[in-house]
């Protein structure tokens, strides 16, 4: 077992937990940009988090520190898909995102030892919103929702003894999943026709899955036209999750950039 692989595993888990995109960044305070015949309007966001992690992780009896930058995580990415969306009608909204990532890492901690790790993870995040306040430039919504995390882990530690002795392998596999409920608020401010400022805070866990789930985001964006916009934000997430064989207490933070499509 190596520190690098254990840290990679924890990084993957933390990055996924609760990553809601911000398709709502360009919701108009006065009226929806475009409405369908049903009165609903829709937004889709493609985004990329650029994040680092700080905290501790436990896998079995081993606890290791976590101190990873974005480049440490990105170099282990094999495939991924991240998308977020929102449907809004009047004061009501439904916000969700879907994240799938496949990562793999390997190392040789000694000259005759191979350590490899593969992780495949799916996260679905769904929140329901209700608009509490609206003015010419401001909106304030209350949120309630849940974040699902599903994880498949395959780990292989192989030792190659010197001489004719055959190698020995210790293969570990696990499936882990949990759901964190949360409540929160989001605001949007429109200083001009094209510029937006937005923020969001979610709080949950309460021991149902994680002991603590906290997310905060603050950002701004530019509406290029009625169908397209760009945004940048800074995100902070703190998760404290603990089970018998696995636990982590990690803070994740960093910038996020994205594109928003309205139809």
C-alpha contacts under 8 A as a table, 3 or more apart, distances in Angstrom:
res1	aa1	res2	aa2	distance
1	X	5	X	7.36
1	X	6	X	7.38
1	X	115	X	6.92
1	X	157	X	6.94
2	X	5	X	5.53
2	X	6	X	6.30
2	X	109	X	6.86
2	X	115	X	7.28
3	X	6	X	5.15
3	X	7	X	5.96
3	X	64	X	6.72
4	X	7	X	5.18
4	X	8	X	6.15
5	X	8	X	4.93
5	X	9	X	6.23
5	X	105	X	6.72
5	X	106	X	7.18
5	X	107	X	7.94
5	X	115	X	7.76
5	X	116	X	7.32
5	X	117	X	6.40
6	X	9	X	5.21
6	X	10	X	6.39
6	X	57	X	7.88
6	X	59	X	7.56
6	X	64	X	7.57
7	X	10	X	5.14
7	X	11	X	6.00
7	X	57	X	7.47
7	X	64	X	7.49
7	X	65	X	7.66
7	X	66	X	5.78
7	X	67	X	7.97
7	X	68	X	7.75
8	X	11	X	5.02
8	X	12	X	6.27
8	X	73	X	6.98
8	X	105	X	7.59
9	X	12	X	5.35
9	X	13	X	6.50
9	X	117	X	7.77
9	X	119	X	7.04
10	X	13	X	5.16
10	X	14	X	6.16
10	X	57	X	6.49
10	X	66	X	7.89
10	X	248	X	7.10
11	X	14	X	5.30
11	X	15	X	5.98
11	X	53	X	6.94
11	X	66	X	7.97
11	X	68	X	7.64
11	X	73	X	7.22
12	X	15	X	5.36
12	X	16	X	6.50
12	X	73	X	7.83
12	X	103	X	7.84
12	X	119	X	7.69
12	X	121	X	7.90
13	X	16	X	5.59
13	X	17	X	6.51
13	X	121	X	7.73
13	X	151	X	7.66
14	X	17	X	5.37
14	X	239	X	7.23
14	X	250	X	7.12
14	X	252	X	7.23
15	X	19	X	7.26
15	X	51	X	7.97
15	X	252	X	7.11
16	X	19	X	5.83
16	X	99	X	7.18
16	X	121	X	7.87
16	X	122	X	7.93
16	X	123	X	6.35
16	X	149	X	7.37
17	X	123	X	7.04
17	X	147	X	6.99
17	X	148	X	7.70
17	X	149	X	6.40
17	X	239	X	7.94
18	X	123	X	7.91
18	X	125	X	6.40
18	X	147	X	5.64
18	X	215	X	7.58
19	X	97	X	7.67
19	X	125	X	7.42
20	X	84	X	6.87
20	X	96	X	6.72
20	X	97	X	5.71
20	X	125	X	6.41
21	X	45	X	6.78
21	X	46	X	7.86
21	X	47	X	6.92
21	X	83	X	7.33
21	X	84	X	5.17
21	X	85	X	7.57
21	X	96	X	7.79
21	X	97	X	6.46
22	X	25	X	5.53
22	X	45	X	6.77
22	X	84	X	7.12
22	X	85	X	7.90
23	X	26	X	6.97
23	X	43	X	5.68
23	X	44	X	5.76
23	X	45	X	5.05
23	X	84	X	6.46
23	X	85	X	5.64
23	X	86	X	6.11
23	X	260	X	5.87
23	X	261	X	7.96
24	X	27	X	5.34
24	X	43	X	7.35
24	X	86	X	6.62
24	X	95	X	7.99
25	X	188	X	6.88
25	X	196	X	6.92
25	X	197	X	7.43
25	X	198	X	5.97
25	X	220	X	7.67
25	X	221	X	7.11
25	X	231	X	7.76
26	X	196	X	6.58
26	X	221	X	7.60
26	X	223	X	7.08
26	X	229	X	7.56
26	X	260	X	7.88
27	X	32	X	6.51
27	X	33	X	7.34
27	X	188	X	7.67
28	X	31	X	5.48
28	X	32	X	5.47
28	X	33	X	6.40
28	X	190	X	7.79
29	X	32	X	7.75
29	X	134	X	6.33
29	X	135	X	6.69
29	X	136	X	6.42
29	X	137	X	5.86
29	X	138	X	5.77
29	X	139	X	5.56
29	X	188	X	7.42
29	X	189	X	7.61
29	X	190	X	7.35
30	X	134	X	7.36
30	X	135	X	7.00
30	X	136	X	6.01
30	X	137	X	7.51
32	X	35	X	6.56
32	X	41	X	6.76
33	X	41	X	7.62
33	X	226	X	6.51
33	X	262	X	7.77
34	X	41	X	6.05
34	X	226	X	7.95
34	X	262	X	7.86
34	X	263	X	6.60
35	X	38	X	7.56
35	X	39	X	5.33
35	X	40	X	5.58
35	X	41	X	4.93
36	X	39	X	5.28
36	X	40	X	5.59
36	X	41	X	6.14
37	X	40	X	7.54
39	X	89	X	5.96
39	X	90	X	7.91
40	X	87	X	6.51
40	X	88	X	5.50
40	X	89	X	4.69
40	X	90	X	8.00
41	X	87	X	5.79
41	X	88	X	5.42
41	X	89	X	6.61
41	X	262	X	7.78
41	X	263	X	6.56
42	X	85	X	7.35
42	X	86	X	5.67
42	X	87	X	4.62
42	X	88	X	6.47
42	X	262	X	5.92
42	X	263	X	5.55
43	X	85	X	5.42
43	X	86	X	5.21
43	X	87	X	6.69
43	X	260	X	6.72
43	X	261	X	5.55
43	X	262	X	4.46
43	X	263	X	6.36
44	X	83	X	7.29
44	X	84	X	5.76
44	X	85	X	4.30
44	X	86	X	6.64
44	X	260	X	5.74
44	X	261	X	5.18
44	X	262	X	6.57
45	X	83	X	5.94
45	X	84	X	5.03
45	X	85	X	5.96
45	X	258	X	6.63
45	X	259	X	5.49
45	X	260	X	4.42
45	X	261	X	6.25
46	X	82	X	6.59
46	X	83	X	5.07
46	X	84	X	6.54
46	X	258	X	5.55
46	X	259	X	5.38
46	X	260	X	6.73
47	X	82	X	6.85
47	X	83	X	6.92
47	X	256	X	7.05
47	X	257	X	5.68
47	X	258	X	3.91
47	X	259	X	6.31
48	X	82	X	7.75
48	X	256	X	5.81
48	X	257	X	5.63
48	X	258	X	6.26
49	X	254	X	7.32
49	X	255	X	6.33
49	X	256	X	4.44
49	X	257	X	6.71
50	X	70	X	5.84
50	X	254	X	5.72
50	X	255	X	5.44
50	X	256	X	5.81
51	X	69	X	6.73
51	X	70	X	5.18
51	X	252	X	6.60
51	X	253	X	5.45
51	X	254	X	4.34
51	X	255	X	6.55
51	X	256	X	8.00
52	X	67	X	7.61
52	X	68	X	5.50
52	X	69	X	4.37
52	X	70	X	5.29
52	X	252	X	5.79
52	X	253	X	5.75
52	X	254	X	6.26
53	X	66	X	6.59
53	X	67	X	5.66
53	X	68	X	5.21
53	X	69	X	6.62
53	X	250	X	6.67
53	X	251	X	5.78
53	X	252	X	4.59
53	X	253	X	6.69
54	X	65	X	7.78
54	X	66	X	5.24
54	X	67	X	4.83
54	X	68	X	6.86
54	X	250	X	5.63
54	X	251	X	5.35
54	X	252	X	6.59
55	X	65	X	5.97
55	X	66	X	4.99
55	X	67	X	6.88
55	X	248	X	7.72
55	X	249	X	5.75
55	X	250	X	4.18
55	X	251	X	6.12
56	X	63	X	6.81
56	X	64	X	5.68
56	X	65	X	4.40
56	X	66	X	5.20
56	X	248	X	5.88
56	X	249	X	5.51
56	X	250	X	6.06
57	X	63	X	5.49
57	X	64	X	5.43
57	X	65	X	6.42
57	X	66	X	6.84
57	X	246	X	7.80
57	X	247	X	5.78
57	X	248	X	4.22
57	X	249	X	6.37
57	X	250	X	7.60
58	X	61	X	6.77
58	X	62	X	5.44
58	X	63	X	4.19
58	X	64	X	6.41
58	X	245	X	7.73
58	X	246	X	5.52
58	X	247	X	4.95
58	X	248	X	6.07
59	X	62	X	5.54
59	X	63	X	6.64
59	X	245	X	5.92
59	X	246	X	4.71
59	X	247	X	6.64
60	X	244	X	7.57
60	X	245	X	4.60
60	X	246	X	6.02
61	X	245	X	7.63
66	X	250	X	7.61
68	X	72	X	6.08
68	X	73	X	7.35
69	X	72	X	5.47
69	X	73	X	6.93
70	X	73	X	5.36
70	X	74	X	6.10
71	X	74	X	5.06
71	X	75	X	6.12
72	X	75	X	5.87
72	X	76	X	7.32
73	X	76	X	5.70
73	X	77	X	6.99
74	X	77	X	5.40
76	X	103	X	5.41
76	X	104	X	5.39
76	X	105	X	5.62
77	X	80	X	7.47
77	X	101	X	7.54
77	X	102	X	6.35
77	X	103	X	4.54
77	X	104	X	6.63
78	X	101	X	7.85
78	X	102	X	5.58
78	X	103	X	5.22
78	X	104	X	6.72
79	X	101	X	5.90
79	X	102	X	5.17
79	X	103	X	7.02
80	X	99	X	7.56
80	X	100	X	5.42
80	X	101	X	4.19
80	X	102	X	6.09
81	X	98	X	7.81
81	X	99	X	5.70
81	X	100	X	5.13
81	X	101	X	6.41
82	X	97	X	7.55
82	X	98	X	6.01
82	X	99	X	4.58
82	X	100	X	6.56
83	X	97	X	5.70
83	X	98	X	5.63
83	X	99	X	6.64
84	X	95	X	7.73
84	X	96	X	5.77
84	X	97	X	3.98
84	X	98	X	6.39
85	X	95	X	5.96
85	X	96	X	5.56
85	X	97	X	6.14
86	X	93	X	6.91
86	X	94	X	5.60
86	X	95	X	4.44
86	X	96	X	6.41
87	X	93	X	5.60
87	X	94	X	5.26
87	X	95	X	6.66
88	X	91	X	7.56
88	X	92	X	5.85
88	X	93	X	4.21
88	X	94	X	6.45
89	X	92	X	5.41
89	X	93	X	6.27
90	X	93	X	7.95
91	X	129	X	7.99
91	X	130	X	5.49
91	X	131	X	4.80
91	X	132	X	7.93
92	X	128	X	7.57
92	X	129	X	5.76
92	X	130	X	4.83
92	X	131	X	6.55
93	X	128	X	5.88
93	X	129	X	4.91
93	X	130	X	6.47
94	X	126	X	7.35
94	X	127	X	5.94
94	X	128	X	4.71
94	X	129	X	6.16
95	X	126	X	5.77
95	X	127	X	5.14
95	X	128	X	6.30
95	X	129	X	7.55
96	X	124	X	7.28
96	X	125	X	5.21
96	X	126	X	4.29
96	X	127	X	6.22
97	X	124	X	5.87
97	X	125	X	5.26
97	X	126	X	6.79
98	X	122	X	7.48
98	X	123	X	5.84
98	X	124	X	4.82
98	X	125	X	6.68
99	X	121	X	7.92
99	X	122	X	5.70
99	X	123	X	5.11
99	X	124	X	6.61
100	X	120	X	7.50
100	X	121	X	5.68
100	X	122	X	4.57
100	X	123	X	6.55
101	X	120	X	5.85
101	X	121	X	5.45
101	X	122	X	6.78
102	X	118	X	7.47
102	X	119	X	5.84
102	X	120	X	4.47
102	X	121	X	6.55
103	X	118	X	5.82
103	X	119	X	5.36
103	X	120	X	6.51
104	X	116	X	7.47
104	X	117	X	5.56
104	X	118	X	4.34
104	X	119	X	6.37
105	X	116	X	5.79
105	X	117	X	5.33
105	X	118	X	6.64
106	X	114	X	7.38
106	X	115	X	5.52
106	X	116	X	4.12
106	X	117	X	6.21
107	X	114	X	6.13
107	X	115	X	5.37
107	X	116	X	6.52
108	X	111	X	6.45
108	X	112	X	7.45
108	X	113	X	5.55
108	X	114	X	4.76
108	X	115	X	6.12
109	X	113	X	6.18
109	X	114	X	6.96
109	X	115	X	7.35
110	X	113	X	5.19
110	X	114	X	7.69
112	X	159	X	5.83
112	X	160	X	4.98
112	X	161	X	6.64
112	X	162	X	7.96
113	X	157	X	7.17
113	X	158	X	5.73
113	X	159	X	4.48
113	X	160	X	6.13
114	X	156	X	7.79
114	X	157	X	5.75
114	X	158	X	5.10
114	X	159	X	6.40
115	X	155	X	7.56
115	X	156	X	5.72
115	X	157	X	4.54
115	X	158	X	6.47
116	X	155	X	5.73
116	X	156	X	5.15
116	X	157	X	6.57
117	X	153	X	7.37
117	X	154	X	5.85
117	X	155	X	4.48
117	X	156	X	6.47
118	X	153	X	5.88
118	X	154	X	5.19
118	X	155	X	6.41
119	X	151	X	7.00
119	X	152	X	5.66
119	X	153	X	4.67
119	X	154	X	6.51
120	X	151	X	5.91
120	X	152	X	5.22
120	X	153	X	6.71
121	X	149	X	7.33
121	X	150	X	5.64
121	X	151	X	4.48
121	X	152	X	6.33
122	X	149	X	6.10
122	X	150	X	5.25
122	X	151	X	6.60
123	X	147	X	7.15
123	X	148	X	5.47
123	X	149	X	4.61
123	X	150	X	6.28
124	X	147	X	5.92
124	X	148	X	5.19
124	X	149	X	6.84
125	X	145	X	7.63
125	X	146	X	6.05
125	X	147	X	4.32
125	X	148	X	6.21
126	X	145	X	5.52
126	X	146	X	5.74
126	X	147	X	6.46
127	X	143	X	6.24
127	X	144	X	5.38
127	X	145	X	3.92
127	X	146	X	6.51
128	X	143	X	5.59
128	X	144	X	5.47
128	X	145	X	6.06
129	X	141	X	6.04
129	X	142	X	5.49
129	X	143	X	4.46
129	X	144	X	6.68
130	X	141	X	5.29
130	X	142	X	5.36
130	X	143	X	6.70
131	X	134	X	7.40
131	X	139	X	7.08
131	X	140	X	5.85
131	X	141	X	4.19
131	X	142	X	6.44
132	X	139	X	7.63
132	X	140	X	5.57
132	X	141	X	5.32
132	X	142	X	6.69
133	X	138	X	7.63
133	X	139	X	5.45
133	X	140	X	5.07
133	X	141	X	7.09
134	X	137	X	7.71
134	X	138	X	5.63
134	X	139	X	4.47
134	X	140	X	6.68
135	X	138	X	5.12
135	X	139	X	6.54
137	X	188	X	8.00
137	X	189	X	5.49
137	X	190	X	4.94
137	X	191	X	6.68
138	X	187	X	7.20
138	X	188	X	5.73
138	X	189	X	4.71
138	X	190	X	6.63
139	X	187	X	5.58
139	X	188	X	5.34
139	X	189	X	6.79
140	X	185	X	7.13
140	X	186	X	5.86
140	X	187	X	4.53
140	X	188	X	6.79
141	X	185	X	5.59
141	X	186	X	5.34
141	X	187	X	6.43
142	X	183	X	7.69
142	X	184	X	5.95
142	X	185	X	4.61
142	X	186	X	6.72
143	X	183	X	5.45
143	X	184	X	4.77
143	X	185	X	5.52
143	X	186	X	7.52
143	X	202	X	7.99
144	X	181	X	7.76
144	X	182	X	5.84
144	X	183	X	4.27
144	X	184	X	6.27
145	X	181	X	5.79
145	X	182	X	5.46
145	X	183	X	6.37
146	X	179	X	6.43
146	X	180	X	5.39
146	X	181	X	4.12
146	X	182	X	5.79
147	X	179	X	5.46
147	X	180	X	5.18
147	X	181	X	6.46
147	X	182	X	7.99
148	X	177	X	7.29
148	X	178	X	5.85
148	X	179	X	4.42
148	X	180	X	6.61
149	X	177	X	5.29
149	X	178	X	5.47
149	X	179	X	6.40
150	X	175	X	7.47
150	X	176	X	5.88
150	X	177	X	4.20
150	X	178	X	6.80
151	X	175	X	5.63
151	X	176	X	5.14
151	X	177	X	6.06
152	X	173	X	7.52
152	X	174	X	5.91
152	X	175	X	4.67
152	X	176	X	6.67
153	X	172	X	7.82
153	X	173	X	5.39
153	X	174	X	5.19
153	X	175	X	6.43
154	X	171	X	7.35
154	X	172	X	5.80
154	X	173	X	4.49
154	X	174	X	6.81
155	X	171	X	5.68
155	X	172	X	4.92
155	X	173	X	6.22
156	X	169	X	6.76
156	X	170	X	5.82
156	X	171	X	4.51
156	X	172	X	6.32
157	X	169	X	5.60
157	X	170	X	5.08
157	X	171	X	6.39
158	X	167	X	6.66
158	X	168	X	5.60
158	X	169	X	4.21
158	X	170	X	6.28
159	X	167	X	5.48
159	X	168	X	5.38
159	X	169	X	6.43
160	X	165	X	7.91
160	X	166	X	6.99
160	X	167	X	4.50
160	X	168	X	6.83
161	X	164	X	7.94
161	X	165	X	5.97
161	X	166	X	7.02
161	X	167	X	6.18
162	X	165	X	6.72
178	X	209	X	6.10
179	X	208	X	7.96
179	X	209	X	6.10
180	X	204	X	6.72
180	X	205	X	5.11
180	X	208	X	6.95
180	X	209	X	5.63
180	X	210	X	6.41
180	X	213	X	7.26
181	X	204	X	5.59
181	X	205	X	5.75
181	X	208	X	7.81
182	X	202	X	6.17
182	X	203	X	5.26
182	X	204	X	3.92
182	X	205	X	6.51
182	X	213	X	7.52
183	X	202	X	5.58
183	X	203	X	5.57
183	X	204	X	6.27
184	X	200	X	7.29
184	X	201	X	5.35
184	X	202	X	4.14
184	X	203	X	6.05
185	X	200	X	5.73
185	X	201	X	5.56
185	X	202	X	6.75
186	X	198	X	7.36
186	X	199	X	5.53
186	X	200	X	4.12
186	X	201	X	6.46
187	X	198	X	5.59
187	X	199	X	5.42
187	X	200	X	6.51
188	X	196	X	7.04
188	X	197	X	5.81
188	X	198	X	4.36
188	X	199	X	6.69
189	X	196	X	5.85
189	X	197	X	5.07
189	X	198	X	6.17
190	X	193	X	6.96
190	X	194	X	7.82
190	X	195	X	6.13
190	X	196	X	4.83
190	X	197	X	6.44
191	X	195	X	6.23
191	X	196	X	6.63
191	X	197	X	7.84
192	X	195	X	5.42
192	X	196	X	7.52
193	X	223	X	7.98
194	X	222	X	5.54
194	X	223	X	4.73
194	X	224	X	6.94
195	X	220	X	7.38
195	X	221	X	5.85
195	X	222	X	4.72
195	X	223	X	6.24
196	X	220	X	5.35
196	X	221	X	5.05
196	X	222	X	6.26
196	X	223	X	7.68
197	X	218	X	7.77
197	X	219	X	5.88
197	X	220	X	4.25
197	X	221	X	6.51
198	X	218	X	5.95
198	X	219	X	5.51
198	X	220	X	6.01
199	X	216	X	7.50
199	X	217	X	5.37
199	X	218	X	4.33
199	X	219	X	6.34
200	X	215	X	7.84
200	X	216	X	5.65
200	X	217	X	5.24
200	X	218	X	6.70
201	X	214	X	7.52
201	X	215	X	5.61
201	X	216	X	4.44
201	X	217	X	6.61
202	X	213	X	7.75
202	X	214	X	5.66
202	X	215	X	5.03
202	X	216	X	6.51
203	X	212	X	7.70
203	X	213	X	5.69
203	X	214	X	4.63
203	X	215	X	6.57
204	X	212	X	6.12
204	X	213	X	4.86
204	X	214	X	6.45
205	X	208	X	5.80
205	X	209	X	5.88
205	X	210	X	4.74
205	X	211	X	5.25
205	X	212	X	4.83
205	X	213	X	5.04
206	X	209	X	7.41
206	X	210	X	6.76
206	X	211	X	5.20
206	X	212	X	6.11
206	X	213	X	7.96
207	X	210	X	5.34
207	X	211	X	4.16
207	X	212	X	7.16
208	X	211	X	7.16
209	X	241	X	6.93
210	X	213	X	6.43
210	X	239	X	6.90
210	X	240	X	5.63
210	X	241	X	4.23
210	X	242	X	6.80
211	X	239	X	7.77
211	X	240	X	5.50
211	X	241	X	5.88
211	X	242	X	7.62
212	X	238	X	7.29
212	X	239	X	5.53
212	X	240	X	5.08
212	X	241	X	7.20
213	X	237	X	7.55
213	X	238	X	5.97
213	X	239	X	4.84
213	X	240	X	6.80
214	X	237	X	5.58
214	X	238	X	5.14
214	X	239	X	6.58
215	X	235	X	7.37
215	X	236	X	5.70
215	X	237	X	4.42
215	X	238	X	6.55
216	X	235	X	5.83
216	X	236	X	5.24
216	X	237	X	6.54
217	X	233	X	6.67
217	X	234	X	5.64
217	X	235	X	4.40
217	X	236	X	6.37
218	X	233	X	5.50
218	X	234	X	5.57
218	X	235	X	6.77
219	X	231	X	7.25
219	X	232	X	5.63
219	X	233	X	3.72
219	X	234	X	6.13
220	X	231	X	5.70
220	X	232	X	5.77
220	X	233	X	6.30
221	X	229	X	7.09
221	X	230	X	5.56
221	X	231	X	3.82
221	X	232	X	6.21
222	X	229	X	5.66
222	X	230	X	5.51
222	X	231	X	6.25
223	X	226	X	7.26
223	X	228	X	6.38
223	X	229	X	4.25
223	X	230	X	6.60
224	X	227	X	7.82
224	X	228	X	5.68
224	X	229	X	5.08
224	X	230	X	7.50
225	X	228	X	5.44
225	X	229	X	6.85
226	X	262	X	6.95
227	X	261	X	5.46
227	X	262	X	4.60
227	X	263	X	6.32
228	X	259	X	7.34
228	X	260	X	5.65
228	X	261	X	4.74
228	X	262	X	6.25
229	X	259	X	5.88
229	X	260	X	5.03
229	X	261	X	6.67
230	X	257	X	7.71
230	X	258	X	5.88
230	X	259	X	4.63
230	X	260	X	6.04
231	X	257	X	5.85
231	X	258	X	5.51
231	X	259	X	6.53
231	X	260	X	7.83
232	X	255	X	7.15
232	X	256	X	5.62
232	X	257	X	4.47
232	X	258	X	6.55
233	X	255	X	5.64
233	X	256	X	5.15
233	X	257	X	6.52
234	X	253	X	7.42
234	X	254	X	5.66
234	X	255	X	4.34
234	X	256	X	6.00
235	X	252	X	7.99
235	X	253	X	5.48
235	X	254	X	5.65
235	X	255	X	6.18
235	X	256	X	7.08
236	X	251	X	7.26
236	X	252	X	5.74
236	X	253	X	4.35
236	X	254	X	6.87
237	X	251	X	5.69
237	X	252	X	5.01
237	X	253	X	6.27
238	X	249	X	7.58
238	X	250	X	5.94
238	X	251	X	4.41
238	X	252	X	6.29
239	X	248	X	7.47
239	X	249	X	5.80
239	X	250	X	5.73
239	X	251	X	6.60
240	X	247	X	7.70
240	X	248	X	5.85
240	X	249	X	4.29
240	X	250	X	6.66
241	X	247	X	5.44
241	X	248	X	5.43
241	X	249	X	6.40
242	X	246	X	6.15
242	X	247	X	4.03
242	X	248	X	6.35
243	X	246	X	5.20
243	X	247	X	5.72
244	X	247	X	7.71
